[in-house]
Amino acid sequence: WLLELPDAVTKVSWDNYAIISPVEAEDKGWNDGDLITIKANGATIENVPVLRMPGQLSGSVAVYGGKPIKAQIDKLTKNPEVVVGTPGRVLDHLSRGTLVLGILELVTLDEADRMLDIGFRPDIEKILRRCPQSRQTLLLSATVPPPVAKLATRYMRDPEILDFSTNEISVETIEQFYFTVDPTRKFALLEQLLEREQPRQAIVFCRTKRGTDKIHERLQRRRKNKKASVACIHGDLAQNVRDRVMRQFREGQIQVLVATDVVGRGIDVSGVSHIINYDIPGFCDDYVHRVGRTGSMGREGIA
């Protein structure tokens, strides 16, 4: 299957459907290593968990960099039914012999377009070549650019193409506004918007890691006397820091999260009411993914 899906929640639902439905349909137990899901980064693995149903799937293991590999090896020795990992760490376990794909039945490439964008194609192809020929393969992607279609042609046999994306650039439940402002006045406008809108939770997107840090530090200084907390997340932060920030954001302890596009995909936090594009994204697809952090599954949002 090659699936083009409109938002993170839909992709998570399809991830879970792919895992659960064979169990329901065939009414049989699963062996270890039945499914491996490959994701672009550790943040999405930590925050988009595999669904577990009573009496059906259990024992999923997440393998990704920034976490002690020994703990992952210990979990893999218990023959988990589901392994979710990033390409680099999956290859690491394959080379160590701690992950064996001989009886694998299904492999899912989540965020396929994003993984190709950030240079994971060689790693993905190495993993797919290690998978059994008789496997089922799912490519889940919000967009299907030519590189994704080429990957599907090479590693899938007569795939079913399911397109659930809409013709509109974004969903109707998101109100979208833009402001024309001089660069020197952008931060003042950001403060005014946060003060005026009083978002339940907001994500402020910046283009660079350095810019994310700068905006985060300035907001912290200006809002230190307010109860609402501010945090930031980007690829240069240690994995345990990113995990902590996302956990606090999901729990509502953080009101304003300043971020790069590392959280632009694969993460759904139901409390996000506002998205602010402090910097214009480099690509149209990135804009769609950014604003899609609010307004998904029929919820209203503002961008």
Disulfide bonds with the S-S distance in Angstrom:
none
